[in-house]
Amino acid sequence: MYREQLEAYFQDKQDMLVDAVCRLVSIDSVEGEPAPGAPFGPGPAAALAEGLKLAEELGFSDYFDAGKICLVEWSQNIAGLLPADCKKVVIRKVSEEEREIVT
């Protein structure tokens, strides 16, 4: 049942998804000289900015406004989309077997 729903969704959204991928891969995002706000250089910073723009266009911010709990891994990559009152939990790797909750 879900397979058919997923296939129908992707068939319906195929052009939009291909356009989104083309927008991202057209950016020269090879690591370059670090700069303020661009620790891996201007290319990766431009790719991240375009990814954030796509996320906003695709309605990802609606998930944050739904009044429910939404967990986001690597949230620093979408900081511009997160609500001001979001709660942050940082889990730090102590060793291969151990993690520590920092905040």
N, C-alpha and C positions, 0 to 999 in steps of 0.2 A: 504494500500500500504506500509506504513512505517513498519507496524508490520511484514510483510513478509520479508522485507529487514533486519530488526533487527534479526529475527529468523534465517535467512540464515547466517548472519554475525556470530552470536554466535555459530551456528552449525559448521561453518567453523573453528572457533577459539577455540572450546571447549577444545581440548587437551592443548593448550597453556594457556588458562585461568585457567584450573584446576591445571596445573603445577605451575602457578604463585601463586595461593592461597595456594597450598601445601608448596611452598617455604616460604611464610610468616607465616603460622600457625605452621610450624615446629620450629620456633624460640621461645624460652622461653622468652616471653616479659613481664613478671610480674614485676611490679615496684620494684626497689631495691634501694640500697644506692646511693645517688647522687654522681656524679664524674664530673670532668671537661669535658665539652662537652656532658655529659650524665646526665642531671638534674633528670631523673627518673630512673637512673641506667643503667647498661650495656645491659640488655635484651631489653628494649625499644629502646635504641640507635642502637642495632644490627638490630632490626626489621625496624626501620626507614631507616637505611643504605641499607637494602635489598630492601625496597620499592623504594628508589631512584634509585637503580640499575635496578629494574624492569621497572620503568618509562622511564629510558634512553633506555633500550632494546626495549621497546614497541614504541619508537619514540615520546614520549611526548615532547621532546625538539624541534621537528619539528614545533610544534605549535608556539613556541616563535620566530622561524626564518622565519615565513610565511609572514612577512611584514605587518601584520595587528594587530589590537588591540586584546590583549588576557588578560582577567581578571582572576585572580587567588585568590581564598579565601584561607586563612591559608598558604600564600606563604612562611612563615618562615620554613615550613616543607619540602620545596623543594628548598631551597636557592641555593643548588649546581647545580641545573638545569637552574636557571634563568640567562638571559643575563646580562652582567655587566652594560649595559646602561638602564636597566629597570627602570620604574618610580614606585614609591611606594606611596600608599595612605593608611593612617591608620585611621580607624574610631573607636573611643573610645566610649564605653557605658557610658553615663553620668547618666542616670536613666532608668527605664523601658520604658519610653516614649521618651527619648531624646538621640541622638547620636551627636558626635562632630567629625569633620574632623580635624585630628591632623597635617598631612603632605600631 
